[in-house]
Amino acid sequence: MSIQLPPSAAPRSAYPVDALPTPLRLRLLDLARREQPVSAYVYDGSIAAERARELRAALPSWAAVYYAVKANSFPGVVEALAPHVDGFEVASLSELELALGARRPARVVAAGPAKSVPVLTALVRAEAEAINAESLLELHRISRIAVAEGVRARVALRVNPARSPVSGSLRMGGTPSQFGVAEPDVPGVLREALRLPGLDVVGFHVHAASGNLDADAHAAYLRWCVEWSARTARANGVDLRLVDVGGGIGVAFEGGKPFDVARFGELAGRVEPPAGVRVVLEPGRFLVADCGWYAAEVIDVKRSYGEWFVMVRGGINHFQLPTSWEIVHNIAVLPVERWRESCPRPAARDATVTVVGELCTPEDTLLRDVRVDRVRAGDLVVFPYAGSYGWEFAMHRFLGHPVAERHSL
């Protein structure tokens, strides 16, 4: 049996506790005073809002920033972002409801394979700026719904390009995929779409990669999407009004070089979309990764065959990202001085430890081989940069343990 584990952190040390903002430490220590063990996300929406303002200010006027709600659906974060983004990218009924609740009228674009008829119906009724259609059948369904509603639905054709114009940690173009229409099939699908009575074909959606930290490469990708869309629209009789380039901006971990927003904006400004064309960017993780922390109480500390294990209330049922994405997601240890139990308090000092969760599987491993000065049962292990694909990405129901709480800072 192959066991999926995150990579080893050796020879890294845990972050010092003062890497955690003081208000966060106070909030977590307050949570630790309760009877139930701590397992919670804490978010600071102002950090996400500032990131959105920075990106929006760097971009030319023809560009629009739509927050990809899938990255973090906590209502407080969505509401904090609402005044500072041009709209939202949604992929489900619940995400659509969040967007509509945070801002009315809410400008939304929608993506995702295998959209159900109820989802498509809600999007048509919400007058989505664009439903990014993934197939010919989906186009037929949207048209049928729109005709029944007495409207024409705005759609953009999602395209899987024959070559991926950008590299990244998660490649989503240029290979066989459930996402979008393969580029050779685009002309035939467009011919059908332009004949359907309930559709207003406004443009194209391309999401070729995620996790890109190279501003020059990402600007070149944006240019490629705009130029490809303009050529394809001319060749196929599409009145081009929207080009959706997806997300894809990466987040630097462990002192890596962050994405250069100013450089990206400068290079994007040299692109000249056709008159009247709106270019949509859908950042998710980039906007919210550093606005959240996942904290889990240490239930036990023990040594097994010479190795230390720190066992926490939680695990991949709360924070699956490190294991699924095979990344080193470092921690800080927040000391909690109160010890409620009369028995000795186990601890590891100046030791290399592995952080594991409460599930009955060795895959429930969050961090391996990280050096700590001290960690005790009852302390809190805190993962910074947990604001994206944290709570939303976890295995909530495995074993039926309570889900992680979510709080605003």
Secondary structure as UniProt FT lines:
FT   TURN            10..11
FT   HELIX           17..19
FT   HELIX           22..32
FT   STRAND          39..43
FT   HELIX           45..58
FT   TURN            61..62
FT   STRAND          63..68
FT   HELIX           69..71
FT   HELIX           75..81
FT   HELIX           82..84
FT   STRAND          87..90
FT   HELIX           93..102
FT   STRAND          108..110
FT   HELIX           117..125
FT   TURN            126..127
FT   STRAND          130..133
FT   HELIX           136..149
FT   STRAND          153..160
FT   STRAND          170..171
FT   STRAND          181..182
FT   HELIX           183..185
FT   HELIX           186..195
FT   TURN            197..198
FT   STRAND          199..205
FT   STRAND          209..210
FT   HELIX           215..236
FT   STRAND          242..244
FT   TURN            254..255
FT   HELIX           261..268
FT   TURN            269..270
FT   TURN            275..276
FT   STRAND          278..281
FT   HELIX           285..288
FT   HELIX           289..291
FT   STRAND          292..304
FT   TURN            305..306
FT   STRAND          307..312
FT   TURN            316..318
FT   HELIX           321..324
FT   TURN            325..326
FT   STRAND          332..334
FT   STRAND          347..356
FT   TURN            362..363
FT   STRAND          365..376
FT   TURN            377..378
FT   STRAND          380..383
FT   HELIX           391..393
FT   TURN            396..397
FT   HELIX           398..400
FT   STRAND          405..408
//
